[in-house]
């Protein structure tokens, strides 16, 4: 017969083997697949249901090691969301990923000059939120009430950059992130601004949006800003084509057919700077850092006009006669180019 000591030794050995086996099941990666696996964990799923989902999707070989590990840590909560697992994955590793809430993040890139409609379209394309839900969030001006109490939307304050959001995301949280980024950029620029003090923050952002939409040439932004300041000082209509486009998009829920016609120029809208003097009532896009800097510190200039040079930039003029010559040159060059394209 085995002595009492021997029985204890055998029992201890068996426990050690069992513990080692359990540790292996928890920590040893499942070798069934290689690559990546995307799994969505819905809100409200219990630990057993999550284990079943992970096993069904092929992330785990067995459910019970995950369940055992989960119930051994009742204080840790598993987060809902979309997860990407790099296989092979262990039960403990998968549990830790869910407990930390390491959901997959999608890159939302907002170029300078996009409108809230453009952003909403991209948000919907990435399936982060619906277009309608994001536009509703972009219409809540509480986030900028201190900066722009007169604002009718967050247009101009959804700062262009690349953001990373989970799927799905709360539209209000996305908008808040963009506005907070705007504030971090705007504040130091405003502190060093030499622009006329009579302009409110909302007017400066509005002017920056016009500059952003008028040119993509870095060297021109300051001159474009100077032209607009000079025209405002002389009470000349800004005659900014992008404002006409924005007026049309406002009338058509963000849609623009790609061409400005005579009826657009005659549209009775506060955003039509051919018909209304001064600045439009709000931004027509979301300007980037460079456009904001241009309106904060415009160069000294007596230019009053500009027109395309057919090469991506503009020709600037100090008076109407000079401007008309530039316009005539632009039309000749465009006609010649169109004729060449038809050959």
Beta strands, then each sheet from edge to edge (+ up, - down):
strand 1: 35-41
strand 2: 81-87
strand 3: 105-109
strand 4: 162-166
strand 5: 305-308
strand 6: 314-317
sheet 1: 1+ 2-
sheet 2: 3+ 4-
sheet 3: 5+ 6-
end
